């Protein structure tokens, strides 16, 4: 499952296709990973201890409670520092934030935003900031691999995936590293119900859907399930349908999918008024402006 060409070559076995995000969507791991691994390592590696409170607040807003939820870790890091640079607490602290321009330049030139591609870039550029970002990112992965175990899927999620797989070709569409995805899906015995796992090494979520589904299925028979605006963007870019797992209402969202929404998708009545209603609820749950502004 580590070859983009394998995803491109995936042959349809059913008439319907469903892409499913993982962190924060299937597994209740997004808050855990951000609060226990990403943020503590960020404070440590970027030497932000004197301003840890506004750093935590800003980081959580970007990665969990806003329209930026679900961003790949590297663009999210840029956004965190961009917002921190506008906070009065940072300006008055005397803390000098790192210049993220080198990371911005790399993000603009690379679609497969992962540690492996960043490491190759660092070997060519030997940039101090990029080396530090890589150290932080590798430390996050190491800590998650070492400590994070036993976090079960949201209630109704596993049952939904089993039912979906009876009617549709399913793949995982995620910006989480492939190794972590395979470990989590295997641990909870749902790996056999997806035909492919696409992690951050395969490119953007939009690219995952394009490689796996576009041109192989009718557009109204392609559905993306996700909990973040990036999932919606990926669906829209491929003219696919989108089902939102509402942050804070994950259990209810999976139950609604099982009892109502997926049947509408299969019978062709999902698009239109019903999807629009769900999207309104989804957008309302994720603000654009931070509360301190």
PyMOL commands that set and color helices and strands:
alter all, ss='L'
color gray80, all
select helices_A, chain A and resi 4-8+30-45+49-63+73-84+88-93+101-109+115-125+128-147+157-167+178-187+191-193+200-202+205-212+219-221+229-237+250-267+273-284
alter helices_A, ss='H'
color red, helices_A
select strands_A, chain A and resi 16-20+168-173+196-198+222-226+241-244
alter strands_A, ss='S'
color yellow, strands_A
deselect
rebuild
show_as cartoon
